[in-house]
């Protein structure tokens, strides 16, 4: 459970913004979405390798 201390006279919009930022940092939504469907470890690893290759290719193209 997230606890956001609200100071006296603090705007509710600012407190909500702090809550949303803290909620995003915890990664709860990402974790829930990843748990909805099982993905095999080999598929996860293949996606990681493809992502790394894509990033490396982008970096190489920027250098030249």
C-alpha positions in Angstrom: 0.0 0.0 0.0 1.3 3.4 -1.0 1.3 6.2 1.6 1.5 9.8 0.5 1.8 12.3 3.3 -0.1 15.5 2.5 1.1 18.7 4.0 -1.2 21.4 5.4 -2.5 23.6 2.6 -1.1 21.3 -0.2 -3.1 21.2 -3.4 -4.9 17.9 -4.1 -3.6 17.9 -7.7 0.0 18.1 -6.5 -0.6 15.2 -4.1 -2.3 13.2 -6.8 0.6 13.8 -9.1 3.1 12.6 -6.4 0.9 9.5 -5.9 0.8 8.7 -9.6 4.6 9.1 -9.9 5.2 6.8 -6.9 2.7 4.3 -8.3 4.5 4.2 -11.6 7.9 3.7 -10.0 6.7 0.6 -8.1 5.9 -1.1 -11.5 2.6 -2.6 -10.2 0.8 -2.2 -13.5 3.6 -3.7 -15.5 3.9 -6.6 -13.2 0.1 -7.3 -13.4 0.2 -7.2 -17.2 3.1 -9.5 -17.4 1.4 -12.0 -15.1 -1.8 -12.2 -17.1 -0.3 -14.5 -19.6 2.7 -16.9 -19.2 5.6 -16.4 -21.6 8.2 -19.1 -21.9 11.7 -18.2 -20.8 13.0 -18.9 -24.3 10.6 -16.3 -25.7 11.5 -13.8 -23.1 15.2 -14.3 -23.8 14.7 -14.0 -27.5 12.9 -10.7 -27.1 15.7 -9.4 -24.9 18.3 -10.4 -27.5 16.3 -8.7 -30.3 15.9 -5.5 -28.2 19.7 -5.5 -27.5 20.5 -6.0 -31.1 18.1 -3.2 -32.2 19.6 -0.8 -29.6 23.2 -1.7 -30.7 22.2 -1.1 -34.3 20.8 2.3 -33.5 24.0 3.3 -31.6 26.2 2.0 -34.5 24.2 4.1 -37.0 24.5 7.2 -34.9 28.3 6.8 -34.7 28.9 6.6 -38.4 
